[in-house]
Amino acid sequence: MKDTFGQSVSLTLTGESHGAGIVAVLSGMAPGIPVDEDFIAARLTKRRPAGAISTARQEGDKFEILSGVFNGFTTGTPITILIRNENTQSRDYSEIAVTARPGHADYTAQCKYHGFQDYRGGGHFSGRITAGIVAAGAICTAALAKKGIKIGTHIAECAGIPDRKFCDIENEIDSLNEKLFAVLDDEAGAKMEEAILAAKNEQDSVGGILETAITGVPAGIGEPYFDSIESRLAHFLFSIPAVKGVEFGAGFGFAKMRGSEANDPFRIDETEKFLQKRTTTAA
């Protein structure tokens, strides 16, 4: 059984929905990287349920950094983050011990762990575990930002209601990262929330699509084949509960295009100087 992702930098997750707490261990971070606990807390606030459109469970998501950070900087040793569980009404889940819920991992966990799993609230398969990912991810996000790499996500579609497309990506990423309901068009966001509430009132739910933009990534990142940047991202993204599809660029839309439409255009920049230099050296 393995709950670790990554090679040079790795993340290990432990804990259950209604256990003592969630633990994330982030290993491989270089020493001297600033760690802003206020930024981590702000990211956890965005993950927490908010309003009538979310789960009724309320957690403070107060975290403790047990190791790997000293005087506000990474030490180079594993960073251990503890997020204690507080709102654990386990009696609400007593029936799960014998009744599997559709759309959850109850049946799969029963088959895999033969009844020894902690079934309360979904146990280790609960969305609660993503709190550890968010806390560790906040440290990585801040480190990437120091390198000029920005990441932003919006709700591209929810309940069949579309948001507008990215336009001014750099500034829109900054704007999205300040919002609790991450949409580019606030009117579309209001309609999405109405649709979510309507489904909730009918004891149902809706699906959606997220679109992420990343800027500032240097060319050549990733390994040649099995560990390409898309391979690694897809691996991690599919580990998030409820994710059932991942597309890069036009995704499945490429199947409807000709090659002349699908190919990305090149532009001349500093690369031209690099190619000239390399050609001269080779000569």
C-alpha positions in Angstrom: 0.0 0.0 0.0 1.5 3.3 -1.1 0.3 6.9 -0.6 3.3 8.8 -1.9 3.5 10.8 -5.2 6.7 12.2 -6.7 10.4 11.5 -7.1 12.8 14.4 -6.4 10.0 16.2 -4.6 7.4 13.8 -3.0 4.2 14.1 -1.1 2.9 11.5 1.3 -0.7 11.6 2.7 -2.0 9.9 5.8 -5.1 10.1 7.9 -8.8 9.4 7.7 -11.9 11.6 7.5 -12.9 11.0 11.1 -9.5 10.1 12.6 -7.4 12.3 14.7 -6.3 14.4 11.8 -4.7 14.6 8.3 -0.9 14.5 7.9 1.0 15.6 4.8 4.8 15.0 4.4 6.5 17.0 1.7 10.0 15.7 1.0 12.8 16.9 -1.2 12.3 20.7 -0.9 15.5 22.6 -1.1 16.6 24.5 2.0 16.0 28.3 2.3 12.6 28.4 0.6 10.3 31.0 2.3 7.2 29.4 4.0 4.4 31.9 4.6 1.9 30.3 7.0 -0.7 33.1 6.3 -0.6 32.0 2.6 -1.1 28.4 3.6 -4.1 29.4 5.8 -5.6 31.4 3.0 -5.4 28.5 0.6 -7.0 26.2 3.1 -9.8 28.8 3.5 -10.6 28.5 -0.2 -10.7 24.7 0.1 -13.2 24.8 3.0 -16.9 24.5 2.4 -18.6 27.9 2.1 -22.3 28.6 2.2 -25.3 26.5 1.2 -23.7 25.1 -2.0 -21.2 23.1 0.0 -21.1 20.2 2.5 -22.5 21.0 6.0 -19.3 19.7 7.6 -17.3 22.7 9.0 -13.6 22.3 9.8 -11.3 25.1 10.9 -8.4 23.5 9.0 -6.0 24.8 11.6 -2.6 23.4 10.7 0.7 22.8 12.5 4.1 22.4 10.8 5.8 19.8 12.9 9.1 19.7 11.0 11.1 20.9 8.0 10.6 24.7 8.6 12.6 26.9 10.9 12.5 30.6 11.3 10.1 30.8 8.3 12.3 28.9 5.8 12.5 25.3 4.7 15.4 23.4 6.3 15.8 20.9 3.5 14.4 18.0 5.6 10.9 16.6 5.2 8.1 19.1 6.0 5.4 17.5 8.1 2.0 19.2 8.3 -0.7 18.2 10.7 -4.4 19.3 10.3 -6.5 18.0 13.1 -10.1 16.9 12.6 -12.7 18.6 14.8 -16.2 18.2 13.3 -16.4 14.4 13.4 -19.9 13.3 13.9 -19.2 9.6 13.3 -22.7 8.5 14.3 -23.9 10.0 11.0 -22.0 7.2 9.2 -22.9 4.1 11.2 -24.9 2.7 8.3 -22.0 2.9 5.9 -20.5 -0.1 7.7 -23.0 -2.3 5.9 -24.4 0.0 3.2 -22.2 1.3 0.3 -22.9 4.7 -1.1 -23.1 5.2 -4.9 -20.3 7.4 -6.2 -18.1 6.8 -3.1 -15.3 4.4 -2.4 -17.1 2.4 0.3 -17.5 -0.8 -1.7 -14.0 -0.6 -3.2 -12.5 -0.1 0.3 -14.4 -3.1 1.7 -13.0 -5.3 -1.1 -9.5 -3.9 -0.7 -9.2 -3.9 3.1 -11.6 -6.7 3.9 -13.6 -4.8 6.5 -10.7 -3.4 8.5 -10.9 0.0 6.9 -12.1 3.1 8.8 -15.4 3.6 7.0 -16.5 6.8 8.9 -17.0 9.6 6.5 -15.3 7.7 3.7 -12.1 7.1 5.8 -8.9 7.6 3.8 -10.9 8.0 0.6 -12.7 11.1 1.8 -12.4 14.5 0.1 -11.2 15.6 3.6 -7.8 14.2 2.8 -7.3 16.9 0.1 -6.7 19.4 2.9 -3.2 17.9 3.2 -2.6 18.3 -0.6 -3.7 22.0 -0.4 -1.4 22.8 2.6 1.6 21.2 0.9 0.6 22.6 -2.4 0.6 26.1 -1.0 4.3 25.8 -0.1 5.1 24.6 -3.6 2.9 27.2 -5.2 4.7 30.0 -3.4 8.1 28.5 -4.3 7.1 28.4 -8.0 5.9 32.0 -7.9 9.4 33.0 -6.8 10.6 31.5 -10.1 7.9 33.4 -12.1 5.6 30.5 -12.5 1.9 31.3 -11.9 -1.0 28.9 -11.7 -4.7 29.7 -11.8 -7.9 27.7 -12.2 -11.5 28.7 -13.0 -14.8 26.8 -13.2 -15.0 26.5 -17.0 -18.5 24.9 -16.8 -20.9 23.8 -14.0 -24.3 22.2 -14.5 -23.9 22.9 -18.2 -23.4 26.7 -17.5 -20.2 27.9 -19.1 -17.8 30.6 -17.8 -16.0 32.8 -20.4 -12.6 31.8 -21.7 -9.3 33.1 -20.5 -8.2 36.3 -22.2 -5.6 38.3 -20.2 -4.2 35.2 -18.5 -1.5 36.7 -16.3 -3.9 39.2 -14.6 -6.8 36.8 -14.6 -4.7 34.2 -12.7 -4.1 36.8 -10.0 -7.8 37.7 -9.9 -9.0 34.0 -9.7 -6.6 33.3 -6.8 -8.4 36.0 -4.7 -11.9 34.6 -5.3 -13.8 32.0 -3.2 -15.9 31.0 -6.2 -13.4 30.9 -9.0 -15.0 32.2 -12.2 -14.0 34.8 -14.7 -17.6 36.0 -15.3 -19.4 36.7 -12.0 -22.8 36.6 -13.7 -22.1 33.1 -14.9 -20.9 32.2 -11.4 -24.2 33.3 -9.9 -26.1 31.1 -12.4 -23.9 28.2 -11.5 -24.6 28.6 -7.8 -28.3 28.8 -8.5 -28.1 25.5 -10.4 -26.1 23.8 -7.6 -28.7 24.9 -5.0 -31.6 23.7 -7.3 -30.0 20.3 -7.5 -29.4 20.2 -3.8 -33.0 21.0 -3.1 -33.9 17.9 -5.2 -31.4 15.9 -3.2 -29.1 15.6 -6.2 -25.8 17.1 -7.4 -24.2 18.5 -10.6 -20.9 18.1 -12.3 -18.4 20.6 -13.7 -15.2 21.2 -15.6 -12.2 23.1 -14.3 -9.7 24.9 -16.6 -6.2 25.6 -15.3 -3.7 28.0 -16.9 0.0 28.0 -16.0 2.4 30.7 -17.1 6.2 31.0 -16.9 7.1 27.3 -17.3 10.4 27.0 -19.1 10.5 24.7 -22.2 11.9 21.2 -21.9 10.4 20.4 -18.5 9.7 16.6 -18.0 11.3 13.4 -19.1 11.2 12.1 -22.7 8.5 9.5 -22.5 6.8 8.0 -19.4 7.4 11.0 -17.2 6.5 13.8 -19.6 5.0 16.9 -18.0 1.5 15.8 -19.2 2.0 12.3 -17.9 2.9 13.4 -14.5 0.2 16.0 -14.2 -2.5 13.5 -15.4 -1.3 11.0 -12.8 -1.6 13.4 -10.0 -4.9 15.0 -11.2 -6.6 11.6 -11.5 -5.8 10.9 -7.9 -8.2 13.7 -6.8 -11.6 12.2 -5.9 -14.3 12.7 -8.5 -11.9 13.6 -11.4 -12.9 11.4 -14.4 -11.2 13.1 -17.3 -8.1 15.3 -18.0 -7.4 17.2 -21.2 -4.4 19.3 -22.3 -5.0 22.0 -24.8 -7.9 21.2 -27.1 -8.0 17.7 -25.6 -10.5 15.5 -27.4 -11.1 18.4 -29.7 -7.9 17.5 -31.5 -9.7 14.5 -33.0 -11.9 16.9 -35.1 -9.0 19.0 -36.4 -6.5 18.6 -39.2 -2.9 18.8 -38.4 -2.6 22.3 -39.8 -5.1 23.5 -37.3 -3.8 21.5 -34.3 -0.1 22.4 -34.5 1.1 25.2 -32.2 2.7 28.1 -33.9 6.3 29.1 -33.0 7.5 32.6 -32.5 11.1 34.0 -32.7 12.5 35.1 -29.4 15.7 34.5 -27.4 15.5 31.0 -28.7 16.8 32.3 -32.1 20.0 33.5 -30.4 20.4 30.2 -28.7 20.1 28.3 -32.0 22.6 30.6 -33.7 25.1 30.1 -30.9 24.7 26.4 -31.0 25.2 26.3 -34.8 28.3 28.4 -34.6 29.7 26.2 -31.9 29.0 23.0 -33.9 30.8 24.5 -36.9 
